[in-house]
């Protein structure tokens, strides 16, 4: 029995519904489960407000961002009290800017841009912070380039928490530790998974080890605690917040190699990202996992124990 302490103001996990196991497609390209629920959102929703370096952004301002596929970003959910894991988001932005552009990115500067973009928004909102450089010279990439920061703000993301079915692919992101803008492979493999009747893609490295899912981190429950893959992957902010909450509650949490061939040894599995802290997994490549509302509630409480940090 988990000793769950519900923290006031913690994250709310959506209403659970029964697991939906999709049917096999009856012909190429058919996926009977595609309209049953969405993995994230039903469409690409543009932000309600977009600012560049703290001022309203024009199309001309964003031309470099749109035409030069080089940069990085972070995404988060803002609440009335701030953002959970804001310090981790700011550290991610600074480290990635140093690696990609040879320049630091001051956290106070970013917070100022965030406050400006949030002006007039009441309550919760989703935020995406992109970093690129309008002065980047594509023929002289070794030269440091001053970063430009785009902050987009829109309605909070609401993701269905229906358990999902994953299909595994051999795929490894370039610079997996960086949340970079090269997302083609992520969504292409999600598409391939859905064409085959699944909901999303799971990535396996060249050695056969589980790394991450399309836009998610993945965790497994072995009956005693949580196990995370240690293959190269993005250290998601929600994953880090879950790990912190697990430590504080004394719940075992460890990272080690998880072979795709061995996933059947785990009792349960789940996905996590900034828009959905806990998304149960029903199946991976025909291997089914136990759906455990008590486990989900424990994980949600661990995430919610991280108080929002003021912007």
C-alpha positions as CSV (number, residue, x, y, z in Angstrom):
1,X,0.0,0.0,0.0
2,X,1.4,3.4,-1.0
3,X,1.5,6.1,1.6
4,X,0.2,8.9,-0.5
5,X,0.1,12.5,0.7
6,X,-1.9,14.8,-1.5
7,X,-0.2,18.2,-1.7
8,X,-2.6,21.2,-1.9
9,X,-2.4,22.8,-5.3
10,X,-0.8,19.7,-6.8
11,X,-1.3,18.5,-10.4
12,X,-4.7,17.1,-11.3
13,X,-4.6,13.9,-13.3
14,X,-7.6,13.6,-15.6
15,X,-10.4,11.2,-15.1
16,X,-9.4,7.6,-15.7
17,X,-11.2,5.7,-18.3
18,X,-11.0,2.0,-19.4
19,X,-8.0,0.9,-21.4
20,X,-8.6,0.9,-25.1
21,X,-6.8,-1.8,-27.0
22,X,-6.9,-0.9,-30.6
23,X,-7.7,-3.5,-33.3
24,X,-5.3,-4.6,-35.9
25,X,-5.7,-2.6,-39.2
26,X,-7.7,-4.3,-41.8
27,X,-5.8,-2.8,-44.7
28,X,-2.6,-0.7,-45.1
29,X,-2.9,2.8,-43.7
30,X,-6.0,2.1,-41.6
31,X,-5.9,2.7,-37.9
32,X,-9.3,2.1,-36.3
33,X,-8.1,3.7,-33.0
34,X,-6.9,7.0,-34.3
35,X,-10.0,8.9,-33.5
36,X,-10.6,7.3,-30.1
37,X,-8.4,9.7,-28.3
38,X,-5.4,12.0,-29.0
39,X,-2.0,11.3,-27.6
40,X,-1.4,15.0,-27.2
41,X,-3.6,17.5,-29.0
42,X,-5.8,17.0,-32.1
43,X,-4.0,19.7,-34.1
44,X,-1.0,22.0,-34.0
45,X,-2.4,25.0,-32.1
46,X,-0.5,28.3,-32.6
47,X,0.2,30.4,-29.5
48,X,-2.1,33.2,-28.6
49,X,0.9,35.5,-28.2
50,X,4.5,35.4,-29.5
51,X,7.2,37.7,-28.4
52,X,10.8,38.0,-29.5
53,X,13.3,39.2,-26.9
54,X,10.4,40.8,-24.9
55,X,8.6,42.6,-27.7
56,X,5.9,41.6,-30.2
57,X,7.4,39.4,-32.9
58,X,6.7,40.1,-36.6
59,X,6.9,37.6,-39.4
60,X,10.2,39.2,-40.6
61,X,11.6,38.8,-37.0
62,X,10.9,35.1,-37.1
63,X,12.1,34.4,-40.6
64,X,15.4,32.9,-39.3
65,X,13.6,30.7,-36.9
66,X,11.3,29.4,-39.6
67,X,14.0,28.9,-42.3
68,X,17.0,27.8,-40.3
69,X,16.3,24.5,-38.5
70,X,18.9,25.1,-35.8
71,X,18.0,25.9,-32.2
72,X,16.5,24.5,-29.1
73,X,13.5,25.0,-26.9
74,X,11.8,24.1,-23.6
75,X,8.0,23.8,-23.0
76,X,6.1,24.2,-19.7
77,X,2.8,24.8,-18.1
78,X,2.4,28.0,-16.2
79,X,0.1,28.1,-13.1
80,X,-1.0,31.0,-11.0
81,X,1.9,30.4,-8.6
82,X,4.5,30.0,-11.3
83,X,6.1,27.1,-13.1
84,X,7.1,23.7,-11.6
85,X,10.7,23.1,-12.2
86,X,11.4,26.6,-13.5
87,X,15.0,26.4,-12.3
88,X,15.5,23.2,-14.4
89,X,14.0,24.8,-17.5
90,X,16.3,27.8,-17.1
91,X,19.4,25.6,-16.6
92,X,18.4,23.6,-19.7
93,X,18.1,26.7,-21.8
94,X,21.5,28.1,-20.6
95,X,23.3,24.8,-21.1
96,X,21.9,24.2,-24.6
97,X,22.6,27.8,-25.7
98,X,26.2,27.4,-24.6
99,X,26.5,24.1,-26.6
100,X,24.7,25.3,-29.8
101,X,25.7,28.9,-29.9
102,X,28.8,29.3,-27.7
103,X,27.0,31.9,-25.6
104,X,25.4,31.9,-22.1
105,X,21.7,32.7,-21.7
106,X,20.9,34.6,-18.5
107,X,18.0,33.2,-16.5
108,X,16.9,36.6,-15.3
109,X,16.7,37.7,-18.9
110,X,14.5,34.8,-19.8
111,X,12.2,35.3,-16.8
112,X,11.7,38.9,-17.9
113,X,10.7,37.7,-21.3
114,X,8.3,35.2,-19.8
115,X,6.6,37.8,-17.6
116,X,6.2,40.1,-20.6
117,X,4.6,37.4,-22.7
118,X,2.3,36.3,-19.9
119,X,1.0,39.9,-19.3
120,X,-2.7,39.9,-19.4
121,X,-3.0,36.1,-19.1
122,X,-5.1,35.0,-16.1
123,X,-4.7,31.6,-14.5
124,X,-2.9,28.7,-16.3
125,X,-1.2,28.9,-19.7
126,X,1.2,26.8,-21.8
127,X,4.5,28.3,-22.7
128,X,7.2,27.4,-25.2
129,X,10.6,29.2,-25.2
130,X,12.6,28.8,-28.4
131,X,16.2,29.9,-28.7
132,X,17.8,30.7,-32.1
133,X,20.1,33.4,-33.5
134,X,19.3,35.8,-36.3
135,X,23.0,36.5,-36.7
136,X,24.0,32.9,-37.0
137,X,26.2,32.4,-40.1
138,X,25.7,29.0,-41.6
139,X,29.1,29.0,-43.2
140,X,30.9,29.9,-39.9
141,X,29.1,27.8,-37.4
142,X,32.1,27.8,-35.0
143,X,31.7,31.5,-34.3
144,X,29.7,32.4,-31.2
145,X,26.3,33.8,-32.0
146,X,24.2,35.9,-29.7
147,X,20.9,34.1,-28.8
148,X,17.4,35.4,-29.6
149,X,14.6,34.2,-27.4
150,X,11.0,33.6,-28.6
151,X,8.3,33.1,-26.0
152,X,5.0,31.7,-27.1
153,X,2.0,31.6,-24.8
154,X,-1.4,30.0,-25.2
155,X,-4.1,28.0,-23.5
156,X,-3.0,25.3,-21.2
157,X,-2.6,21.9,-22.8
158,X,-5.1,19.3,-21.7
159,X,-4.0,15.7,-22.5
160,X,-6.2,12.7,-22.3
161,X,-4.8,10.2,-19.7
162,X,-6.2,7.1,-21.4
163,X,-3.6,4.3,-21.4
164,X,-1.6,4.1,-24.6
165,X,-0.2,1.4,-26.8
166,X,3.4,1.8,-28.1
167,X,5.3,0.4,-31.0
168,X,9.1,0.2,-30.7
169,X,11.5,1.5,-33.4
170,X,15.3,1.5,-33.7
171,X,15.9,5.2,-33.6
172,X,18.3,7.5,-31.8
173,X,18.0,11.3,-31.8
174,X,21.0,13.5,-32.7
175,X,22.3,15.1,-29.4
176,X,19.6,13.3,-27.4
177,X,20.5,15.4,-24.3
178,X,19.4,18.6,-26.1
179,X,15.7,19.5,-26.7
180,X,16.5,20.7,-30.1
181,X,14.2,21.7,-32.9
182,X,14.9,18.7,-35.1
183,X,11.6,16.9,-34.3
184,X,10.9,15.4,-37.8
185,X,12.0,11.9,-36.7
186,X,9.9,12.0,-33.5
187,X,6.6,12.7,-35.3
188,X,7.4,10.6,-38.3
189,X,7.8,7.5,-36.1
190,X,4.6,8.5,-34.2
191,X,2.9,8.5,-37.6
192,X,4.3,5.1,-38.5
193,X,3.1,3.7,-35.1
194,X,-0.4,5.0,-35.7
195,X,-0.5,3.7,-39.2
196,X,0.1,0.3,-37.7
197,X,-2.7,0.6,-35.1
198,X,-0.7,1.9,-32.1
199,X,-0.8,5.2,-30.4
200,X,2.8,6.3,-30.2
201,X,6.4,5.4,-30.8
202,X,9.0,4.0,-28.4
203,X,12.7,4.3,-29.3
204,X,15.3,1.6,-29.0
205,X,19.0,2.2,-29.4
206,X,21.4,0.3,-31.6
207,X,22.1,-2.1,-28.7
208,X,18.5,-3.0,-28.2
209,X,18.0,-0.8,-25.1
210,X,14.9,1.3,-24.4
211,X,15.7,5.1,-24.4
212,X,12.6,7.3,-24.6
213,X,9.3,7.7,-26.5
214,X,8.5,10.3,-29.2
215,X,8.0,13.3,-26.9
216,X,8.0,11.5,-23.6
217,X,10.3,9.9,-21.0
218,X,9.3,6.4,-20.0
219,X,9.4,4.8,-16.6
220,X,8.7,1.2,-15.5
221,X,7.4,-0.2,-12.2
222,X,8.9,-3.5,-11.0
223,X,6.6,-4.0,-8.0
224,X,8.9,-2.3,-5.6
225,X,10.0,1.0,-7.2
226,X,10.5,2.9,-10.4
227,X,13.1,2.0,-13.0
228,X,14.2,4.5,-15.7
229,X,16.2,3.7,-18.8
230,X,19.8,4.9,-18.8
231,X,20.3,4.9,-22.6
232,X,21.0,8.3,-24.0
233,X,17.8,10.4,-23.9
234,X,16.6,13.8,-23.0
235,X,16.4,14.4,-19.2
236,X,12.8,15.7,-19.2
237,X,11.8,18.2,-16.6
238,X,8.8,16.2,-15.6
239,X,10.9,13.1,-15.2
240,X,13.3,15.0,-13.0
241,X,10.5,16.4,-10.8
242,X,9.1,12.9,-10.5
243,X,12.5,11.6,-9.4
244,X,12.8,14.3,-6.8
245,X,9.3,13.5,-5.4
246,X,10.1,9.8,-5.3
247,X,13.3,10.4,-3.4
248,X,11.6,12.6,-0.9
249,X,8.9,9.9,-0.2
250,X,11.4,7.1,0.0
251,X,10.2,5.3,-3.0
252,X,12.9,3.4,-4.8
253,X,13.9,5.0,-8.0
254,X,16.9,3.8,-10.1
255,X,18.2,4.1,-13.7
256,X,19.8,1.2,-15.5
257,X,19.8,-0.5,-18.9
258,X,16.4,-1.8,-19.9
259,X,16.6,-4.2,-22.9
260,X,13.6,-4.1,-25.1
261,X,13.5,-7.9,-24.9
262,X,13.1,-7.7,-21.1
263,X,10.3,-5.2,-20.7
264,X,7.9,-8.0,-19.9
265,X,9.6,-8.4,-16.5
266,X,8.0,-5.1,-15.4
267,X,4.5,-4.9,-13.8
268,X,3.5,-1.4,-15.1
269,X,4.9,1.4,-17.3
270,X,4.1,5.0,-17.9
271,X,5.0,8.1,-19.9
272,X,5.7,11.6,-18.6
273,X,6.2,15.0,-20.1
274,X,5.5,18.7,-19.3
275,X,1.9,18.4,-20.5
276,X,1.0,15.1,-18.7
277,X,3.0,14.1,-15.7
278,X,1.6,10.5,-15.7
279,X,0.3,8.7,-18.8
280,X,-0.2,4.9,-18.2
281,X,1.0,2.5,-20.8
282,X,-1.3,-0.5,-21.6
283,X,1.0,-2.3,-24.1
284,X,4.3,-2.2,-25.9
285,X,4.6,-4.4,-28.9
286,X,2.1,-6.9,-27.6
287,X,3.5,-7.0,-24.1
288,X,0.7,-5.8,-21.7
289,X,1.2,-4.0,-18.5
290,X,-1.0,-3.8,-15.4
291,X,-3.1,-0.6,-15.1
292,X,-2.7,0.6,-11.5
293,X,-4.7,3.7,-10.3
294,X,-2.9,3.5,-7.0
295,X,0.5,3.7,-8.7
296,X,-0.7,6.6,-10.9
297,X,-1.9,8.5,-7.8
298,X,1.4,8.0,-6.1
299,X,3.3,9.3,-9.1
300,X,1.0,12.3,-9.4
301,X,1.5,13.1,-5.8
302,X,5.3,12.9,-6.2
303,X,5.0,15.3,-9.1
304,X,2.7,17.6,-7.3
305,X,5.0,17.9,-4.3
306,X,7.2,20.2,-6.4
307,X,5.8,23.6,-5.7
308,X,5.5,26.1,-8.6
309,X,8.4,28.6,-8.7
310,X,7.6,32.2,-9.2
311,X,8.5,33.6,-12.6
